[in-house]
Amino acid sequence: MPISAGSGPPAASRAVVSRRLLGLEDAISLAVVDPIQDDQGWNFGLGPGGRDPVLGYRCLSEAYLAADADYDGGFSVPAMVDVATRRLVTNDFGVMTLDL
């Protein structure tokens, strides 16, 4: 289950630090999004080939829309995505850090 994190919001840093402190680097992958959003939200332009290295998504919004094709809200980080379903599981950083 990868975590997508950005360089801006402190909540994303909190999820990354929690993952590290709990020793979950081998169990939970990490994809870092570009520091600036565009009209599609957060992009994985810094990853290999401009994609999330595990899911192959170009932008985080793809995981949101896989979970709900009618979703019309914002696309925030951190976000946890289930690899098997390729869908967003949570973007609630408070719950995410507790779940970890």
N, C-alpha and C positions, 0 to 999 in steps of 0.2 A: 504494500500500500504506500504509494509515494506521497510525500508532502511537497506541495508547491509553495515556494516562499519567495517573497520579493525583498528588495533591498531597502524599501521605504518604511512600511508600517512596523512599529515596534512589536505588534502582535505576531508578525511573521518571525521575527528574531526570537521571540519567546518559544515558539514551537520548535525552532531549530536547536536552541539551547537545551530544551527539555529532551529532545531526541538524543542529543549528544551525551548529556549527563546520565541518562538512563541506559546508555550503551546500546542503542537501537539502530545504529548505522547500518549494520548488516541485515537487519530485518525490515527496515523502512527506508526506501530510497528517497532521495531529495532532488528536486528539480528547481532551479532558480530562474525566476522570470526576469525580464528586462527591467531596469529601474524606472522606465517611463511607460505609461499606458498609451495605447492608441484607441481608435474607435472600436476595436474588438476586445479591448481590455488588456490584460497582462499577456505578453508574448514570451516564448521560449527562445528568443533570438540568440541568447548567449550559449545555448546548448549545441551539441553536435548537429550540424545540418539545420540549425534553427528550430529544433524540435525537442520536446521532452524526451529524454533518453530511454525511458521505459515504455511510455504509452504512444510516443510518436506524434503527440498533439503539437500543433504550431502555436496555439494559444490556450490559456486556461479556460476560456469560455466554452471550448469544446466539451470539457468534462461537465460543466454546469448544464449545457444543453443536452448531453447524453442522459442526464438524470431527469430532466424535465424539458422537453422540446419547446414548451410554451413559456419558459422562464424569461422574464423581461426585467429583472432587477440588475444590480451591479455584480461585478465579478471580483470578489475580494480574495486576498491572501492573508494568512495561510489557508490552504485548502487541502483536504485529505481526499484522495481518490482511490477507489478500490480497483486493483489491477484486473481482476477477473471480469468485472462488469464494465470497467472503464468509465464509471460514473462517480460523480462527486458524492462523498459520504458526509462530510461536514466542512464548514468554513467558520465554525464557532470556535475561536481560538481558546476561550476559557474552558470549554468542554474538551477540546482537542488535547490540551496539555494534561488535563485530568485523566483522559482516556489512555494517554501514553503511559 
